[in-house]
Amino acid sequence: APLRHGTLPLGEQRPQILRPVKMFYRRFPRSVSEYSYRARQYRSVAAASRATRAASTGDSETHFGFRQVPREEKESLVGGVFSRVASSYDLMNDLMSFGLHRYWKREFVSMLRPQQGIHHLDVAGGTGDIALAIRAFAEIGAKRGRSAQKNRIVVCDINANMLEEGKKRPESAPSPHTDMEWLQGNAEQIPFDDNSFDSYTVAFGIRNVTNIDKALAEAHRVLRPGGRFLCLEFSKVDNPLLSTLYDVYSFNVIPVMGQIVARDYDSYQYLVESIRKHPSQDEFLSLMREARLQACTYTNMTDGIVAVHSGFKF
């Protein structure tokens, strides 16, 4: 029998080429009032989630985005997220932040001002962009003949796939001025002796740790006296208008972008939610002080979209 107009033979399916575009269109607000309404919704969900956590009578659960999950399961859930996004991680960072993450990271490394001969640990180092930037900064002195000391830089990440992506970077090639190590390890149980490093960095990773207090205690333990802790992380926006636009962009655009580029909507939905669950600038400062870090300060960038927290071990 002849096919009716617009039908396909049994067993054939029309290619879903426009599905991500349609998904984006359905989710994106149609008016300024809807922007405001959705932003209030997101903040309400985040506040309710925090209240639920605060009301919990025990420590058996923690958050995974806006979901409550058994504490022992979070590590594997986060590991699954980063295993899925590893191959497109750097590209998605460029797209999601419109390249701003490169500026944030450049400023972050310049705050550390690493010198030749440094022993440095980069935790949740992922594909190594922070560690490699620190190596390049520290080697300036060696290339000018100012120092013959070798650097020791360790990239520590719990996810082997992320580390493998980092090793593929052209700039990760061996250097005569630096011993570079790529180590699979947990921020809550760093496999190094006390007083091993001059500096410790963690960029866009601390919010994914199950027990932030344990990770900060480990940072203090492995730092040498006089060593510096630096954390770059998404934080709380202090401009109301920007906060509203940022919420709408984050929840409506970033997961759809993840679906289009990485074929993974849910992982990027989690990443957006995890930002809202991370402690505020002042709350994180208090956690650092509880971990016995001293001279603790923070610096906002881009109106608090990200913040750099700094502390020392004396």
N, C-alpha and C positions, 0 to 999 in steps of 0.2 A: 504494500500500500504506500502511496506517496506520503512523504512527511509534510506535516503542516508547517507553515512559515514560523521560524523561530524555534523549532524543536531539533533535537539531536538524536541520532540512533541510540538504541538501548546500549548501555555500557560505556558510552562516551560522555565526558563531562566537559563543560565549557571551562577554559582556563580562567583561574581567578586572578587575573592580572591586576585588576583595579581594587581588589579586596582591601589592601592596606590604605589606599586613598579613601575608600568609602568609610572605613573604620575611623580614620582621622576626621572626616567631615562630620560623622555622626557624633563624635565625642567633643568636637571643638565648639566653644560657646558662640552663640549667634549675636550677642549684644553685650554692651558694657555692663548692664544690670546682671546678666547671667555670669559674667566674669566675677562680679562681686559675690553673687549668690554661691557659686561653686567654691570660691576661696573660703567663704565662711563654712561651707560644708566640710572642706578638707581639714580646716583648723579644728572644727568640732570633733571630727573623727579622731584626730591625733590627741586632742585633750581627753576624750573619753577613754582612749586606749591607755594613756598615761594614768588616768584615775583608776582604771581596772588593775593596772600593775601595782599601783600604790596600795590598793585595797587587798591585795593578795596576802594571805596569811603566812606564806612560806616562800622559800627560794627555789622551789622545784621547777618553776617556769620562768621563761624570759621572752622577750619579743623577737619576732622575725618579721620585720616590717610592722604592719599593724596587727599581725596575728600573735597570739600567745602560744608558745610551743614548749615542750619539755626542755629544760636547760641542756640536757645531754645531747639533744638532737640538733641544736642550732649550728654547731660546727659543721656537721655534714650537709645541712641545708645550704649554708653559705658556700661551702666547698662546691656544691652542685651548681650554684649560680655562676661562680667564676670559672668553673670548668666549661660551662656552656658558652660564656661570652669571651673566653680568652683570645680566640683568634681575631675577633673584631674589637677588642677592648680599646686599643689606641685610636683607631678610627672613630669609634663612637664617642670617645672623650673629646676629640676635635669637633665633631658634629654637635654634640649636646651643649657644649660650652661656647660654641662659635670661636674656638681657638683660645678662649680666655684661660683655660687650664695651663697653657704653656707660660703665660705671663705670671700666674699665681705660683707656679713651681719655680720659675726663674727667680722671683722675689724671695721665695722660701729658701732657696739655696744660697742666695746672696746674704740673707740674714745669718746663716750659719758661718759664712766666710771660712770654709775649710782650708787648712794649710797643708803643704807637702809634709808627709810623714804621719798623717792622721790615721788613727784606727777608728773606723766608723761602722756602725750597724744601722742598716735601713730595714725596718720591720714592715711587714705587709708590703714588701717592695715590688711585688707584681712583676711587670715586664722591665723593671730596672731603670726607668727614666730618671728618677731622683738620684739613685746611686751613680748612674753614669754622668749626670750633670755635676755631682759632687766630685767625682774623679777628675773630670775636665777642669773644674775650678781649682782643685788642689794641685794639679800637675802644671799649672802655669809657672809656679816657682821653679820646679825641676827643669822645665824646658828652657828657662832663662839662666840655668846654672846656679840657682840660689841654694839648692839643697839636693843632697844625694840620698836622703832617706826615702824608703819606699812606703807608699800608702798600703794600708790593708782595709779593704771595703767589702763588707758582707751584705749580700741581699738575702734577706730571710722572708720566706712566704710559705703559708701553709698549703698552697696550691701548686702542684708540680707543673700543671699545664701553663700557668702564668709564667713560671720561671723558664720553661722551655721557649716560650715566645720571646722572653727577654734575651735569651742566649742567641736568638736569630738576628738580633739587631746588628747592623753593620758596626755601630760604635762600641759594641761589646767585645770587639776583637782584643786579644791580649795586649797589654801595655808594659813596657820595661820599667815604668815608674810605679806600678800599682799591682798588688796581688788582689785579684777579684775573686770572690767566692759566691756561688749560688747555692743556697741552702734551704731545703724544705724543713720548716719548723714552725712551732706554735708561739705566738706572742705571749701566751700565758706561761710557757715553760721554755724559755730560751736556753739552748744547749751550750752555754758558755759560762766560764767561771766569773765570780764576782770581780768587779773593777777591771773589766777587759777592754772597754772602749772609751775613746775621748768624746764621742758624740753618738746620739741616737736620733734617728728621724722616723716618722711614720706619716705618710701622706695618703689621705682618703682611704684609710684602712681601719682606724681605731673603732669606728662605729660598727664594724662588722664583728668585733671581738665579743665573745659571750660574756666575759667578766672583765670589764674595763679596769676595775681596781687592781686585779691581778696583773694585768698587762703593764700598768703604770708601776706597780711594785717591782716587776721584773726589769723594767727600764732603769729604775733607780739602782737595782742590784748590780747590773752589768756595767753601769757607768763608773768611770774612775772619779775620784774626788776632783772637783773642778769641771767635770764633764757636763755637757749640755744636752737637754732633751728638747726637741722641736717637733711639733705636731701641726700638720696642715689638714684641715677638715672642714666640710660643709657645716654651717652653723645657723644662727638665727638672724634673719634680715631685720635691720632696725629702721627701715624706711617703709611706712605702711603701704604706699602705692606700689613700690617695687615688690613688697612681700606678696601682695595680691596677684600681681602679674606673674611673679615667679612661681607661685603655687599653681596657677592655671596652666602655665607653660609646662611645669614639671609633670603634673598628673595627666595632662591631655596630649602633650606632644612627645615627651621622651619615651614612654612605653611604645607608642606607635612607631616612632623612629627605630626603636629596638626591633620591632617586628619587621620593618622594611629592610633594615641593614643586617641585623644579626639573626633574623627569623626567631626572635625570642621576646615576646611581649612581657611574660611574667617576671623574668629576671630583672628587667628594667623598671617594672612596677615595684618590685621589692627594693631596688636601689633608691628610688624616689621616696618610698615610705621610710626606709632606714634613716634618711636624712632628718625627717621630722621626729624620729624617736631619739636622735642623738642629743645629749645634754646641751644646754645653752652655754654661751661663753663663760659666764660666771660659775655655772654648775661644774663645768669641766675644770675650771681653775681650782675649785674646792677639792675635786678628786685628786688633782696633782699634788696639792698641799698635804692631803691625807696620805699620799704615797711618799711623803718626806722630801719631795722636790722643793727647792727654795728659790727665792727671787722670781716667783711665777708671774708672768704677764701674758697678755694676749694683744694681738693687732688684727683689726678687721680689715678685710679687703672687699671691694665691691659692695659696700654697705652691709657687710656681714654675711653675704652669701657664703664666703669662706672666712675662716679665722686661723691665724697662726698662734699657737700657744707655746710659750718658752719657759723652761725651768732649768735649774742647775742642781747638781749634787755637790754639797760642800762637806 
